[in-house]
């Protein structure tokens, strides 16, 4: 039984950045960056890419991942990542494979990770005897939101303004790495549950490709990360 499997959802449709998962980034298709990160992780026993797109499937196979065909019903904009993760696990079960102990959920839109980030995240989950983990960057900022009575300060009290360095520790999910025990997903339908811990990542590793203008930013990061 595989102890740790990595699952990378990568559908073909993308409205804001057409063909996003195959977009060349630093000379490599976007999805290939994440597959290579998973391949470099010593704790990962198997890598699955879920897609309905033939071109993405071809790249995934070339990069050494196992392709899990995704139905059109699971390829829409409103489909949750959890539904896709469960579909991959169900396909494994149908092929006679038991659920793994741990799932590493990696988003292809996060192409910047440190060499040991995935292994370190799995180790952190196990060392803390935690049930789920999310990666995040530390953040201290004066955030406001729309409330029932208008604008409200969410991360501080505007009546007694603090400097950012005096604010409590805040974390912003960066979407790069989620690690969870498979039973959490099976029992709750959520990637997070039980005892949740955070895996801090640096600012430069926390950029995602969600808009066209992010391409140049990520190219610069990948070229200058060292």
Number of C-alpha atoms within 10 A of each C-alpha: 9 14 15 23 22 26 26 27 23 26 24 18 17 13 10 11 16 13 15 25 23 18 16 15 20 16 8 11 19 23 27 24 20 22 26 16 19 28 18 14 17 11 17 20 15 18 20 25 26 26 25 22 17 13 12 24 22 12 17 25 14 11 16 15 24 16 22 21 17 19 14 11 8 18 20 13 10 7 11 12 16 16 13 22 24 16 18 22 22 15 13 16 12 10 9 9 13 14 20 18 14 23 28 26 24 24 20 26 20 22 28 21 21 14 12 13 19 28 18 15 22 24 13 17 23 15 9 11 12 17 21 27 25 23 24 23 21 16 16 18 14 16 10 13 11 10 10 7 6 7 10 15 14 14 15 19 11 12 7 7 11 14 11 13 10 9 15 12 10 12 16 15 18 21 19 25 23 25 29 28 25 22 17 19 19 15 9 12 14 17 24 19 19 13 14 16 20 18 22 18 20 14 12 15 20 20 21 20 20 15 12 12 10 14 19 13 15 22 17 13 17 17 10 8 13 5
